[in-house]
Amino acid sequence: MRMRERSITRDQIFSVVDTFEIIESNPDDKYLPSYLVYGKTTSAIIHVLFGIDCADNNIRVITAYYPDPAQWMDDFKRRKP
């Protein structure tokens, strides 16, 4: 899984649940409605893309990454044009 290559652990994702903020939503995504969230740890900002499987009552982590400052505004919540 790419999260491992990016040195993002499941524990790290769980540790920032309280700071999650939905920054993009795609309810009509190809397989499942998806939501990109912003999360802040004590030392880093991460983005996590979740797929929401309402029928089976599951939430799936699609990917997680450290946002690239070249692609995101200073707050890391809005993409650069």
WOZI-V6570 format. One record per residue. N is the residue number from 1. PHI is phi in whole degrees, 0 to 359 (999 if undefined). Layout:
n=N phi=PHI
n=N phi=PHI
//
This chain:
n=1 phi=999
n=2 phi=297
n=3 phi=302
n=4 phi=295
n=5 phi=297
n=6 phi=269
n=7 phi=61
n=8 phi=249
n=9 phi=261
n=10 phi=298
n=11 phi=299
n=12 phi=295
n=13 phi=297
n=14 phi=296
n=15 phi=290
n=16 phi=251
n=17 phi=306
n=18 phi=294
n=19 phi=258
n=20 phi=303
n=21 phi=220
n=22 phi=291
n=23 phi=249
n=24 phi=212
n=25 phi=229
n=26 phi=222
n=27 phi=294
n=28 phi=253
n=29 phi=302
n=30 phi=307
n=31 phi=255
n=32 phi=218
n=33 phi=304
n=34 phi=230
n=35 phi=219
n=36 phi=266
n=37 phi=241
n=38 phi=260
n=39 phi=221
n=40 phi=237
n=41 phi=268
n=42 phi=292
n=43 phi=236
n=44 phi=203
n=45 phi=253
n=46 phi=233
n=47 phi=247
n=48 phi=232
n=49 phi=259
n=50 phi=254
n=51 phi=256
n=52 phi=252
n=53 phi=259
n=54 phi=296
n=55 phi=299
n=56 phi=258
n=57 phi=57
n=58 phi=233
n=59 phi=241
n=60 phi=240
n=61 phi=278
n=62 phi=277
n=63 phi=200
n=64 phi=216
n=65 phi=201
n=66 phi=272
n=67 phi=295
n=68 phi=277
n=69 phi=302
n=70 phi=287
n=71 phi=253
n=72 phi=235
n=73 phi=296
n=74 phi=303
n=75 phi=277
n=76 phi=60
n=77 phi=246
n=78 phi=227
n=79 phi=288
n=80 phi=286
n=81 phi=292
//
